[in-house]
Amino acid sequence: MVREAAPLPKQASIRVRRGDAREVLAKLPEGMQSAMDLVVVDIFAGSQTPAHVSSVEFYELVRPLLSPDGMVVINAADGKGLPFVRGQAATLESLFTSVVAIAEPQVLKGRRFGNVVLIASNSSESNGDLEWLPRLLAGGPHPQDYSLVVNLKSSHAALFLSLTQRRWIPRHRHESCLAMADPARVRVWADALIRMHLDPEQWSFGFDNAKRRAGLCNFTDRKITVSRYLSEKFEDDEIHQVLLHEVAHAIAGPDAAHGPVWKHTAEQLGYIGGRTHDGEIAHERAPWKGTCPSGHEHFRFRKPTRITSCAKCSRGFSRAHLIVWHKR
């Protein structure tokens, strides 16, 4: 198409290579390594990017081509929740020191289908706050459409502040997958959220020993905490939602509770859960375990003192469904 519809002038000294991008990259001469200032990846099969040109292996072929200050720019398209973009961001972060995402705000928040431009580089200059990006975007023809710039390296959680969904299922097998939340990573996310939405001089983050609730916003100590036990059981997206929930409390104030002010604040942050956490409890740490005649298991952290029946078998109290407790 380039040769026929948009032929380049001969003096441009640009050679067009036709073929599969990954295969062509593998065959480039060694003299091209460390010589590229810019590599653009804009590959689609319909509305999706093929897996073999969006994997770690593919970008391992791209990285040696870049000059010390070179960068790779990827045009990615995705829909609600941005599962593909999230996978690409994680993949790039495993290979490059700086990764940035640029998109129209509603797209980057995962609310509708659209394009996200990812920029990755190992340049020492790109490791800072990338102050040049806002100026560059503001000078474009539609600056209002690109108002959200994210630096993933200096604020590791930044991309996840907008890419919110209940569960992330990778689209391609080569993409990096974040499974159970890692405490160190949770702390990075929390610190990034506090830096972006609160005053880090006043607010802090920590883990607590709660076994029934996931998170807490302590207005007295100005501290947001997450259960260390539940954080080990939850996936990344679930923990991120807990953090958004508590940060919304901190912004809305102690009088807001779970009212309309808190709800509006939480929605603006990208929170999609309910007023309370409805996930599992850390039942493996509960000393008391009960079983009903039907085999349903129940857990208590304190010794049961009353006769109880299984709510799963009967809505009301029923002696036919009594729970037998024993200490583990």
Residue pairs with C-beta under 8 A, 6 or more apart in sequence:
2 8
2 16
3 16
8 14
8 16
17 24
21 41
21 43
21 53
21 58
22 52
22 53
22 57
22 58
22 61
25 58
25 61
25 62
25 65
26 61
28 65
32 65
33 64
33 65
34 64
34 65
34 66
34 67
34 68
35 65
35 67
36 65
36 66
36 67
36 70
37 66
37 67
37 69
37 70
37 71
38 70
38 71
38 72
38 73
39 62
39 65
39 66
39 70
39 71
39 72
39 73
40 72
40 73
40 74
40 75
41 53
41 62
41 72
41 73
41 74
41 75
42 74
42 75
43 49
43 50
43 53
44 77
47 77
48 77
48 84
48 171
49 76
49 77
49 84
51 171
51 172
51 173
51 174
51 175
52 58
52 174
54 76
54 84
54 87
54 88
54 91
54 172
54 174
54 175
55 91
55 172
55 174
55 175
56 91
56 94
56 95
56 174
56 176
57 174
59 72
59 91
59 92
59 95
59 120
60 95
62 72
63 72
63 95
63 96
63 122
66 72
66 121
66 122
68 122
68 123
68 124
69 121
69 123
69 125
69 126
70 121
70 123
71 119
71 120
71 121
71 123
71 126
72 92
72 96
72 119
72 120
72 121
73 117
73 118
73 119
74 88
74 92
74 117
74 118
74 119
74 120
75 115
75 117
76 84
76 85
76 88
76 115
76 116
76 117
76 118
77 84
77 113
77 114
77 115
77 116
78 84
78 85
78 107
78 113
78 114
78 116
79 112
79 113
80 110
80 111
80 112
80 113
80 165
81 110
81 163
81 164
81 165
81 168
82 107
82 108
82 110
82 116
82 163
82 165
83 165
83 168
83 169
83 170
83 171
84 171
84 172
84 175
85 101
85 116
85 118
85 163
86 159
86 160
86 163
86 168
87 170
87 171
87 172
87 175
87 176
87 177
88 118
88 175
89 99
89 101
89 118
89 152
89 159
90 175
90 176
90 177
90 178
91 174
91 175
91 176
92 99
92 118
92 120
93 99
93 152
93 153
94 176
95 120
96 120
96 121
96 122
97 121
97 122
97 123
97 126
97 127
97 153
98 119
98 120
98 121
98 122
98 123
98 126
98 127
98 130
98 151
98 152
98 153
99 118
99 119
99 120
99 152
99 153
99 159
100 118
100 119
100 120
100 126
100 130
100 133
100 149
100 150
100 151
100 152
101 108
101 116
101 117
101 118
101 119
101 149
101 150
101 152
101 159
102 116
102 117
102 118
102 119
102 133
102 137
102 146
102 148
102 149
102 150
103 114
103 115
103 116
103 117
103 146
103 148
104 114
104 145
104 146
104 147
104 148
105 147
105 148
105 162
106 112
106 114
107 113
107 114
107 115
107 116
108 116
108 148
108 150
108 162
108 163
109 162
109 163
109 164
109 270
110 162
110 163
110 164
110 165
110 270
127 153
127 154
128 154
129 151
129 154
130 149
130 151
133 149
134 149
137 143
137 146
137 147
137 149
140 146
148 162
150 158
150 159
150 161
150 162
151 158
152 158
152 159
155 192
155 195
155 196
156 185
156 188
156 189
156 192
157 188
157 189
157 190
157 191
157 192
157 193
157 240
158 192
158 196
160 189
160 236
160 240
161 192
161 193
161 196
161 244
161 269
161 270
162 270
163 270
164 237
164 240
164 241
164 244
164 270
164 271
164 272
165 237
165 272
166 237
166 238
166 241
166 272
166 273
167 235
167 237
167 238
168 177
168 178
168 235
168 236
168 237
170 176
170 177
178 185
178 235
178 236
179 235
179 236
180 232
180 233
180 234
180 235
180 236
181 231
181 232
181 234
181 235
181 236
181 238
181 239
183 207
183 228
183 231
183 232
185 236
186 226
186 231
186 239
186 243
187 205
189 239
189 240
189 243
190 205
190 224
190 226
190 243
191 200
191 205
193 243
193 244
193 247
194 200
194 203
194 204
194 205
194 224
194 247
197 247
197 250
197 251
197 269
198 247
198 250
198 251
202 222
203 222
203 223
203 224
203 250
204 222
204 223
204 224
205 223
205 224
205 225
205 226
206 223
206 224
206 225
207 225
207 226
207 227
207 228
207 231
208 216
208 225
208 226
208 227
208 228
209 227
209 228
209 229
210 216
210 225
210 227
210 229
210 230
211 227
211 229
211 230
211 281
211 282
211 285
211 286
211 301
212 281
212 282
212 301
213 227
213 277
214 226
214 227
214 230
214 234
214 239
214 242
214 277
214 279
215 224
215 225
215 226
215 227
215 242
215 243
215 245
215 246
215 277
216 224
216 225
216 226
216 246
217 224
217 246
217 247
217 249
217 250
218 224
218 225
219 250
219 253
219 254
222 250
224 243
224 246
224 247
224 250
225 246
226 239
226 242
226 243
226 246
227 282
229 282
229 285
230 279
230 280
230 281
230 282
231 239
233 280
233 282
234 242
234 279
238 279
241 271
241 272
241 273
242 277
244 266
244 269
244 270
244 271
245 266
245 271
245 273
245 277
247 269
248 262
248 265
248 266
248 269
248 271
249 256
249 262
251 265
251 269
252 261
252 262
252 265
253 261
256 262
256 265
258 275
258 276
281 299
283 297
283 299
285 301
286 299
286 300
286 301
286 328
287 300
287 301
287 327
287 328
288 299
288 300
288 301
288 302
288 303
288 304
288 325
288 326
288 327
288 328
289 297
289 298
289 299
289 300
289 325
289 326
289 327
289 328
290 297
290 298
290 299
290 300
290 304
290 308
290 323
290 324
290 325
290 326
291 297
291 298
291 323
291 324
292 298
292 309
292 310
292 312
292 313
292 321
292 322
292 323
292 324
293 310
293 313
293 320
293 321
293 322
294 310
294 312
294 313
294 321
296 310
296 312
296 313
298 308
298 310
298 323
300 325
303 325
303 327
304 323
304 325
307 322
308 317
308 322
308 323
309 317
309 318
309 319
309 320
309 321
309 322
309 323
310 318
310 321
310 322
310 323
313 320
313 321
314 320
314 321
